[in-house]
């Protein structure tokens, strides 16, 4: 149930965070994100404290800050959009670097950037310390709706099927001297996409039959799920959401 898959974000390390059961890390990540979202945007110090928590977890997980920073660039379009808010916002105006901008817009931009960045970093830590197969296993143990886990399971497997078929077709095209790259070659490209769909559909059916023959009945077989997290592991992971909840509480009452 997961062999042969590529894990683009998973970082192979031997660390206490990697060793935690997936359901524990999922719950801790969700609760941390909830605490961040609940924090008032005016409590700037709180977001610095959340960042320190992220850095501490990354250090324990032996994941480099450069790795996190590089992959967090996925949120760059949203950050660029947030920079427009101070100029588009209404209400009281303040002078910043010689420009008159909306104070409410400034807080709105800060709110998006700070909370969005922390959410992305938290998700990256979860993905970097947990394989996709283990994430699905954790969701299954948390009694996530069966339909959701089934769709995610097949999506994970089918993406690999699709990528492998596309690679083979690409090699076959180039070995025959055909390499469509330009607009006037769109017909050949469209034909290849149609053939890829048919071949991947057939492979997908064979993948499903292979899963059924190995005991798949809509949920990950119990023989592969283990016994789940112990009380000690839940307690160890609780440190992050507890600290985050304390920061959010202080920010709310001040």
TIZAMAR-664605 format. One record per residue (C-alpha): x, y, z; residue number from 1. Coordinates in Angstrom, 2 decimals. Example, Ala and Ser with C-alpha at 12.3 -4.5 7.8 and 13.67 -1.06 7.14 Angstrom:
2
node px:12.30; py:-4.50; pz:7.80; pos:1
node px:13.67; py:-1.06; pz:7.14; pos:2
END
This chain:
254
node px:0.00; py:0.00; pz:0.00; pos:1
node px:2.51; py:2.63; pz:-1.00; pos:2
node px:5.63; py:0.96; pz:-2.36; pos:3
node px:7.08; py:2.45; pz:-5.46; pos:4
node px:5.74; py:5.96; pz:-4.94; pos:5
node px:7.81; py:9.09; pz:-5.17; pos:6
node px:7.54; py:11.42; pz:-2.21; pos:7
node px:8.41; py:14.88; pz:-3.50; pos:8
node px:8.24; py:16.61; pz:-0.13; pos:9
node px:9.19; py:13.83; pz:2.26; pos:10
node px:12.66; py:14.27; pz:3.80; pos:11
node px:14.25; py:11.00; pz:4.86; pos:12
node px:15.62; py:11.56; pz:8.35; pos:13
node px:15.88; py:9.63; pz:11.57; pos:14
node px:14.27; py:12.02; pz:14.04; pos:15
node px:11.73; py:11.92; pz:16.88; pos:16
node px:9.25; py:13.84; pz:14.70; pos:17
node px:9.54; py:11.35; pz:11.85; pos:18
node px:8.98; py:8.50; pz:14.31; pos:19
node px:5.67; py:9.85; pz:15.59; pos:20
node px:2.51; py:8.18; pz:14.26; pos:21
node px:0.90; py:10.16; pz:11.42; pos:22
node px:-2.42; py:10.80; pz:13.18; pos:23
node px:-0.56; py:12.52; pz:16.03; pos:24
node px:1.23; py:14.88; pz:13.65; pos:25
node px:-1.96; py:15.63; pz:11.70; pos:26
node px:-3.86; py:16.64; pz:14.84; pos:27
node px:-0.95; py:18.72; pz:16.15; pos:28
node px:-0.59; py:20.52; pz:12.82; pos:29
node px:-4.32; py:21.27; pz:12.58; pos:30
node px:-4.54; py:22.57; pz:16.16; pos:31
node px:-1.43; py:24.72; pz:15.65; pos:32
node px:-3.00; py:26.24; pz:12.53; pos:33
node px:-6.28; py:26.89; pz:14.37; pos:34
node px:-4.38; py:28.75; pz:17.11; pos:35
node px:-2.56; py:30.85; pz:14.50; pos:36
node px:-5.79; py:31.75; pz:12.71; pos:37
node px:-7.50; py:32.67; pz:16.02; pos:38
node px:-4.73; py:35.12; pz:16.94; pos:39
node px:-5.59; py:38.81; pz:16.47; pos:40
node px:-3.66; py:40.38; pz:13.63; pos:41
node px:-2.55; py:43.23; pz:15.88; pos:42
node px:-0.58; py:40.82; pz:18.13; pos:43
node px:2.55; py:40.94; pz:16.01; pos:44
node px:4.71; py:39.46; pz:18.76; pos:45
node px:2.56; py:36.30; pz:18.78; pos:46
node px:3.41; py:35.47; pz:15.18; pos:47
node px:7.09; py:35.77; pz:16.01; pos:48
node px:6.52; py:33.27; pz:18.82; pos:49
node px:4.75; py:30.90; pz:16.43; pos:50
node px:7.71; py:31.14; pz:14.06; pos:51
node px:10.04; py:30.16; pz:16.90; pos:52
node px:7.86; py:27.07; pz:17.51; pos:53
node px:8.16; py:26.16; pz:13.80; pos:54
node px:11.95; py:26.60; pz:13.91; pos:55
node px:12.20; py:24.45; pz:17.05; pos:56
node px:10.16; py:21.62; pz:15.49; pos:57
node px:12.23; py:21.84; pz:12.30; pos:58
node px:15.42; py:21.55; pz:14.35; pos:59
node px:14.13; py:18.46; pz:16.15; pos:60
node px:13.02; py:16.98; pz:12.83; pos:61
node px:16.45; py:17.80; pz:11.29; pos:62
node px:14.84; py:19.72; pz:8.43; pos:63
node px:16.82; py:22.69; pz:7.20; pos:64
node px:15.35; py:26.18; pz:7.24; pos:65
node px:16.55; py:26.61; pz:3.66; pos:66
node px:14.43; py:23.62; pz:2.60; pos:67
node px:11.38; py:25.20; pz:4.26; pos:68
node px:12.05; py:28.66; pz:2.82; pos:69
node px:12.50; py:27.38; pz:-0.74; pos:70
node px:9.29; py:25.35; pz:-0.75; pos:71
node px:7.27; py:28.06; pz:0.96; pos:72
node px:7.67; py:30.16; pz:-2.21; pos:73
node px:4.49; py:28.44; pz:-3.40; pos:74
node px:2.58; py:31.17; pz:-1.54; pos:75
node px:4.35; py:33.97; pz:-3.41; pos:76
node px:1.30; py:34.88; pz:-5.60; pos:77
node px:-0.82; py:35.40; pz:-2.48; pos:78
node px:1.89; py:37.54; pz:-0.90; pos:79
node px:2.04; py:39.72; pz:-4.01; pos:80
node px:-1.73; py:40.12; pz:-3.84; pos:81
node px:-1.52; py:41.07; pz:-0.16; pos:82
node px:0.90; py:43.90; pz:-0.99; pos:83
node px:-1.89; py:45.60; pz:-2.94; pos:84
node px:-4.21; py:45.80; pz:0.09; pos:85
node px:-2.61; py:48.87; pz:1.73; pos:86
node px:-3.23; py:50.83; pz:-1.47; pos:87
node px:-6.74; py:49.50; pz:-2.07; pos:88
node px:-8.01; py:49.56; pz:1.52; pos:89
node px:-10.25; py:52.25; pz:2.92; pos:90
node px:-10.39; py:54.03; pz:6.27; pos:91
node px:-7.69; py:55.92; pz:8.14; pos:92
node px:-4.55; py:56.68; pz:6.16; pos:93
node px:-0.98; py:56.54; pz:7.46; pos:94
node px:2.34; py:57.52; pz:5.87; pos:95
node px:4.76; py:54.68; pz:5.14; pos:96
node px:8.00; py:55.45; pz:3.28; pos:97
node px:6.48; py:58.64; pz:1.99; pos:98
node px:3.31; py:56.98; pz:0.70; pos:99
node px:-0.20; py:57.35; pz:2.07; pos:100
node px:-1.69; py:53.90; pz:2.63; pos:101
node px:-4.68; py:52.44; pz:4.45; pos:102
node px:-3.99; py:51.38; pz:8.01; pos:103
node px:-6.66; py:48.68; pz:7.79; pos:104
node px:-5.11; py:47.53; pz:4.50; pos:105
node px:-1.71; py:47.27; pz:6.16; pos:106
node px:-3.11; py:45.07; pz:8.89; pos:107
node px:-4.96; py:43.02; pz:6.30; pos:108
node px:-1.78; py:42.45; pz:4.29; pos:109
node px:0.14; py:41.53; pz:7.46; pos:110
node px:-2.66; py:39.14; pz:8.47; pos:111
node px:-2.52; py:37.30; pz:5.14; pos:112
node px:1.27; py:37.12; pz:4.99; pos:113
node px:1.85; py:36.10; pz:8.62; pos:114
node px:-0.92; py:33.52; pz:8.95; pos:115
node px:-0.48; py:32.19; pz:5.42; pos:116
node px:3.27; py:31.73; pz:5.86; pos:117
node px:2.90; py:29.97; pz:9.20; pos:118
node px:0.22; py:27.69; pz:7.76; pos:119
node px:2.42; py:26.81; pz:4.79; pos:120
node px:5.43; py:26.13; pz:7.03; pos:121
node px:3.32; py:23.91; pz:9.30; pos:122
node px:2.04; py:21.95; pz:6.30; pos:123
node px:5.56; py:21.60; pz:4.92; pos:124
node px:6.80; py:20.20; pz:8.23; pos:125
node px:3.96; py:17.69; pz:8.21; pos:126
node px:4.69; py:16.66; pz:4.61; pos:127
node px:8.45; py:16.62; pz:5.20; pos:128
node px:8.18; py:14.20; pz:8.12; pos:129
node px:5.30; py:12.01; pz:6.88; pos:130
node px:5.00; py:10.05; pz:3.65; pos:131
node px:1.78; py:10.39; pz:1.61; pos:132
node px:0.91; py:6.79; pz:2.45; pos:133
node px:1.28; py:7.50; pz:6.17; pos:134
node px:-0.83; py:10.65; pz:5.86; pos:135
node px:-3.66; py:8.56; pz:4.43; pos:136
node px:-3.11; py:6.02; pz:7.19; pos:137
node px:-3.33; py:8.77; pz:9.80; pos:138
node px:-6.56; py:10.11; pz:8.31; pos:139
node px:-7.99; py:6.61; pz:8.32; pos:140
node px:-7.09; py:6.14; pz:12.00; pos:141
node px:-8.75; py:9.48; pz:12.78; pos:142
node px:-11.93; py:8.10; pz:11.22; pos:143
node px:-11.88; py:10.52; pz:8.33; pos:144
node px:-14.88; py:9.86; pz:6.01; pos:145
node px:-14.18; py:6.71; pz:4.04; pos:146
node px:-15.03; py:8.37; pz:0.74; pos:147
node px:-12.32; py:11.00; pz:1.29; pos:148
node px:-9.61; py:8.46; pz:2.11; pos:149
node px:-10.60; py:6.28; pz:-0.86; pos:150
node px:-10.41; py:9.20; pz:-3.28; pos:151
node px:-7.06; py:10.30; pz:-1.85; pos:152
node px:-5.69; py:6.75; pz:-1.98; pos:153
node px:-6.61; py:6.30; pz:-5.63; pos:154
node px:-5.38; py:9.80; pz:-6.49; pos:155
node px:-1.99; py:9.01; pz:-4.94; pos:156
node px:-1.66; py:5.80; pz:-6.89; pos:157
node px:-3.17; py:7.12; pz:-10.12; pos:158
node px:-0.80; py:10.10; pz:-10.28; pos:159
node px:2.11; py:7.66; pz:-10.35; pos:160
node px:0.37; py:5.62; pz:-13.05; pos:161
node px:-0.26; py:8.75; pz:-15.13; pos:162
node px:3.29; py:10.06; pz:-14.73; pos:163
node px:4.81; py:6.71; pz:-15.71; pos:164
node px:2.61; py:6.37; pz:-18.79; pos:165
node px:3.42; py:9.95; pz:-19.83; pos:166
node px:7.14; py:9.26; pz:-19.45; pos:167
node px:6.94; py:6.12; pz:-21.60; pos:168
node px:4.95; py:7.86; pz:-24.32; pos:169
node px:7.40; py:10.75; pz:-24.32; pos:170
node px:10.32; py:8.38; pz:-24.76; pos:171
node px:8.46; py:6.54; pz:-27.54; pos:172
node px:7.73; py:9.81; pz:-29.37; pos:173
node px:11.28; py:11.09; pz:-29.19; pos:174
node px:12.75; py:7.73; pz:-30.21; pos:175
node px:10.67; py:8.02; pz:-33.40; pos:176
node px:11.94; py:11.52; pz:-34.11; pos:177
node px:8.73; py:13.32; pz:-33.12; pos:178
node px:8.91; py:15.99; pz:-30.43; pos:179
node px:5.85; py:18.33; pz:-30.59; pos:180
node px:6.64; py:21.66; pz:-28.98; pos:181
node px:5.06; py:24.35; pz:-31.13; pos:182
node px:1.54; py:25.66; pz:-31.65; pos:183
node px:1.21; py:24.17; pz:-35.14; pos:184
node px:1.94; py:20.74; pz:-33.65; pos:185
node px:-1.04; py:20.93; pz:-31.30; pos:186
node px:-2.83; py:18.13; pz:-33.16; pos:187
node px:-0.06; py:15.68; pz:-32.33; pos:188
node px:-0.02; py:16.84; pz:-28.73; pos:189
node px:-3.81; py:16.42; pz:-28.41; pos:190
node px:-3.59; py:12.93; pz:-29.91; pos:191
node px:-0.95; py:12.03; pz:-27.35; pos:192
node px:-3.11; py:13.31; pz:-24.50; pos:193
node px:-6.03; py:11.17; pz:-25.71; pos:194
node px:-3.86; py:8.09; pz:-25.98; pos:195
node px:-2.41; py:8.81; pz:-22.54; pos:196
node px:-5.92; py:8.93; pz:-21.05; pos:197
node px:-6.88; py:5.57; pz:-22.55; pos:198
node px:-3.65; py:3.85; pz:-21.50; pos:199
node px:-3.74; py:5.33; pz:-18.01; pos:200
node px:-7.40; py:4.33; pz:-17.60; pos:201
node px:-6.55; py:0.72; pz:-18.42; pos:202
node px:-3.56; py:0.79; pz:-16.07; pos:203
node px:-5.76; py:2.32; pz:-13.37; pos:204
node px:-8.18; py:-0.59; pz:-13.62; pos:205
node px:-5.31; py:-3.04; pz:-13.24; pos:206
node px:-4.04; py:-1.10; pz:-10.21; pos:207
node px:-7.46; py:-1.33; pz:-8.60; pos:208
node px:-7.67; py:-5.08; pz:-9.24; pos:209
node px:-4.19; py:-5.50; pz:-7.76; pos:210
node px:-5.28; py:-3.59; pz:-4.64; pos:211
node px:-8.43; py:-5.70; pz:-4.27; pos:212
node px:-6.44; py:-8.92; pz:-4.65; pos:213
node px:-4.23; py:-7.75; pz:-1.77; pos:214
node px:-7.14; py:-7.22; pz:0.60; pos:215
node px:-8.33; py:-3.68; pz:-0.14; pos:216
node px:-11.99; py:-3.25; pz:0.85; pos:217
node px:-12.37; py:0.51; pz:1.00; pos:218
node px:-10.03; py:1.05; pz:3.96; pos:219
node px:-6.36; py:0.29; pz:4.46; pos:220
node px:-6.14; py:-3.33; pz:5.68; pos:221
node px:-5.82; py:-3.62; pz:9.46; pos:222
node px:-2.70; py:-5.73; pz:9.07; pos:223
node px:-0.94; py:-2.67; pz:7.66; pos:224
node px:-2.25; py:-0.01; pz:10.01; pos:225
node px:-0.60; py:-1.13; pz:13.25; pos:226
node px:-1.93; py:-0.31; pz:16.69; pos:227
node px:-1.91; py:3.48; pz:16.42; pos:228
node px:-0.38; py:6.09; pz:18.72; pos:229
node px:0.30; py:5.47; pz:22.40; pos:230
node px:-0.58; py:7.87; pz:25.20; pos:231
node px:3.07; py:8.87; pz:25.47; pos:232
node px:3.23; py:9.78; pz:21.77; pos:233
node px:0.07; py:11.86; pz:22.03; pos:234
node px:1.55; py:13.62; pz:25.05; pos:235
node px:4.83; py:14.30; pz:23.23; pos:236
node px:3.06; py:15.83; pz:20.24; pos:237
node px:0.73; py:17.86; pz:22.45; pos:238
node px:3.55; py:20.25; pz:23.30; pos:239
node px:3.22; py:22.18; pz:20.02; pos:240
node px:-0.56; py:22.83; pz:20.13; pos:241
node px:-0.44; py:23.55; pz:23.87; pos:242
node px:2.25; py:26.21; pz:23.39; pos:243
node px:0.36; py:27.62; pz:20.40; pos:244
node px:-2.88; py:27.73; pz:22.41; pos:245
node px:-1.09; py:29.54; pz:25.25; pos:246
node px:0.27; py:32.14; pz:22.82; pos:247
node px:-3.16; py:32.64; pz:21.24; pos:248
node px:-4.83; py:32.97; pz:24.64; pos:249
node px:-2.37; py:35.61; pz:25.83; pos:250
node px:-2.79; py:37.51; pz:22.54; pos:251
node px:-6.59; py:37.44; pz:22.89; pos:252
node px:-6.76; py:38.64; pz:26.49; pos:253
node px:-4.17; py:41.43; pz:26.20; pos:254
END
